[in-house]
Amino acid sequence: MLLAEFISRGIAALEPLYPTAEARSIVLMLCGEIIGTKNYTHIVEPRHEIAPERLAPLQAAMERLKAGEPIQYVIGKAEFCGRTFSVTPDVLIPRPETELLAQEAVKIASRIQRMRLPYGKSAEPVRVLDLCTGSGNIAWTVALGVPGALVTGVDKSASALKVARGQNFAAEMKTTGAIAPAFVQADVLDLGEISRFGEFDIVLSNPPYIMDKEKPLMRRNVLDYEPSEALFVPDDDPLLFHRAIAVWSERLLGADGKGLTEINEALGAETLAVFSREPFQKAELVKDFYDKNRFVLYMKPAV
């Protein structure tokens, strides 16, 4: 089969699920992953034939895509902050919006690290806690972006932690001296777990925050394939994770520590209120590139 024909058929098959541009992007990504073609191969080589032995894997993958399975699960990876992360149905697929939180965390951690440079070898490393770590995309991004930082990722799911621990950035770590995050199994909603941990400079989190009543607004590929326990909260208590994160932050953040947590855009004021009480100060809403409330930045004052 000609590559151009496969791409045309694939786009048509996915158009009931996705806008045409997104369907095209998915099919091209699949071809690139399985047969190594470029996004333009079918244009500059209109007679490019797919090798018979490569066609079966392509068609099998297309069947999964047609059923609604996200391309990231089909190819087993997703891009986040310029790096490639392994993903499975045990973890959420990293979103571009969450990159803003991770990038801001890297900036804050880098600033803390620079402030401690004058202490030389006696300088304390920057300590970062990532609650509801999932695939570890935030934890790894901070650890790799701030070599020397000590990052701890926490999740209650053993399957998610297996994915997080299995991320392979050995080459980058060897080059930069970055330290792999430590991943610990603990339930954020169990406040008794807090005593297991020490003090941190930064607390991060992308917890479940989508209300059950919002499910009808979501795509089938999310509802049917991504882990619901990492997405949804009950309508009658949508801030239960954020209240728990506030307690973790209150007990574990050191003086002048900072926290960043992703939120439901529809609950911006309510979530801000959770982090606007003592002992926090200067809590503020931060918008994403769509001008939607995306996360709360909060601080614990210096003593």
C-alpha angles and dihedrals in degrees: 000000000000114000091229090055093049091050093049092049092044093053091049090050093053099042092090087062104034141026111268095254092052092045089053092049091051094050093047090049090051093050092048092051099045104033102017099240124150126239089256101041094101090052100048092035105037091169094052108140123210109232110248093237090055096048097072095056089047093051092046090053090048090056089056091049092048089054088058101259111150116252090235091063092044093055094030099234145077136195121243128168092344095308133101116240128191113240135185132176086270091075138044118259107250113252127218090234091061089058087076091061093047093047092050090049090053090051093050094045091047090051092051091048092052091050089056096048094094089065090065116193091357092059113121114239118244109262119209130185120201112193120201088016098176109173089004092244094139095041093049093044091056094042092050094040094052107038110209095030116129108225127186121194120200129196135152093220115090089196092054091048090052089057092046093050091046096060107121116220096137094129094052092045091052091052098045104028091238116163120232114244119254111237119209130186112232138133112244090207091058101082090188087074092067093081090067091070136070132217124309136194094211134025118198132182144169099187131174108284110149111114119233090239089062093063094095088061093057131091122257092239089062098041096045101040116022118080108270093205089064093050114036139066128182118269092234094054109023095156099053093113094045092051089051091048089052089056092048089050094047092054101036107034114097124222111300089013122154135214135200123189130174116235146191105267090220091059100047099126093042093049092045089055090057090060097037096075130087131323090028128076138186094024111176141174117244120203128216129227089279090058091248125135102263110165145355121239114202136171140207111219124240114258 
